[in-house]
Amino acid sequence: MKKIIKNGLLIDGNGGTPVDGLVVVIDENKIIYVGQEANYSLTGEEQIIDAQGGAILPGLIDTHVHMMMEFSPIADRLATPFSFMYYQAAKYLKTTLHAGITSVRDALGTDLGVKKAVEDGLISGPRLQLSINALTITGGHGDGYTVSGNTMDILPSDYPGMPNGKCDGVEEVRKKAREMLRAGAEVIKVHATGGVLSATDHPEFTQFSLEELKAIVEEGQFRKGVKVMAHAQGAEGIKNAVKAGIHSIEHGIFLDNEAIELMKENGTYLVPTLLAPVAVLETAEETGMPATAVQKSKEVIEQHKASIAKAYKAGVKIAMGTDAGVMKHGTNLRELGLMTEAGMTPMEAIVASTKTASECLGWQNELGTIEEGKLADIIIVGKNPLEDIYSLANNDTIKVVVKNGQVEKNIL
């Protein structure tokens, strides 16, 4: 049965002036008409979805999530059976979808079976682009070694379908990249610098040499253009990643002018994840965040905002991403408010979460805007987000979620 969405303000993801009074017609999983209702011939058998004066947007896209985790105290993780995380993930996926996010790029930890479960309809969730696990150096961000000498990874690794990501030297990184691709990676994730959550490094520390990063990029190119995304916070590591041909820089905390110019020259995407250090400070006591992570978040939070503001002003391509999993899933859309605090307009934040995000994932021909011929990923929002971008953070504001033509949420 065809579906018709009507009586709403259309914000189509292209960044143009919103339009009232248009209808969007869905046939199976595709958008087949966007325009005046008078110019479309009704049969009377269509399912009508009345937006009730709300805003109609493309399904939003989070380009940096971790669907298999929400940070929790070490003692809780040690006391949790291995398979329990899959049942938790089913909840996280549904929560994310109901928050208005219909597509995500998983930045490590989710295996091919979870993607298949969503695609086959066993569980409800956004469509997934997988990285499987991140490549990291010994002793770097992603190495669960602690100062006690014990190893405590945030997520289990090195089980069937989830290769361990530690590797050193050009030949090892080639092999690890191939292992991730073999396990189903659609994008390769690499830790090019240290990070906030790891105990044995700092965000400004550089990981992997330029030669190692180039080898990883080559491996992706050999597989018909698989892109590489880089956790990169320190300026030197960011510049190495861009020079190596990496597709997107995640976090970008210590961007300098040279790094920004390199990103512009190479068309490199920036995924800010402004919410991540904010959430670390907010939830530190509840989740048992390490003291090192709390201290590093305090050190970087203002620098992070300043770097993203500078990159935005310079014209770097920005795609929305949150690092959800570090914070609770379903709180993702707080990121858009933080993006406006860094200088973006509400419309620019929405475009970064739709059209630009789809381009970052290589899905721009199918997703990201409400246009005829594209997949029917559409949300209806109770308030005009251009007037109150912060309203998107309340999941009750997201009234309807349509993914692939199917109504996944309707609380109108």
Buried (B, 14 or more C-beta within 10 A) or exposed (E): EBBBBBBBBBBBBBBEEBBEEBBBBBBEBBBBBBBEBEEBEEEEEBEEBBBEEBBBBBBBBBBBBBBBBBBBEEEEBEEEEEEEBBEBBBBBBBBBBBBBBBBBBBBBBBBBBBBEBBEEEEBBBBBBBBBBBBBBBEBBBBBBBBEEEEEEBBBBBEEEBBBBBBBBBBEBBBBBBBBBBEBBBBBBBBBBBBBBBBBBBBBBBBBBBEEBBBBBBBBBEEEEEBBBBBBBBBBBBBBBBBEBBBBBBBBBBBBBEEBBBBBBEBEBBBBBBBBBBBBBBBBBEEBBBBEBBBEBBEBBBEBBBBBBBBBBEEEBBBBBBBBBBBBBBBBBBBBBBBBBBBBBEBBBBBBBBBBBBBBBBBBBEBBBBBEEEBBBBBBBBBBBBBEBBBBBBBBEBBBBBBBBBBBBBEEE
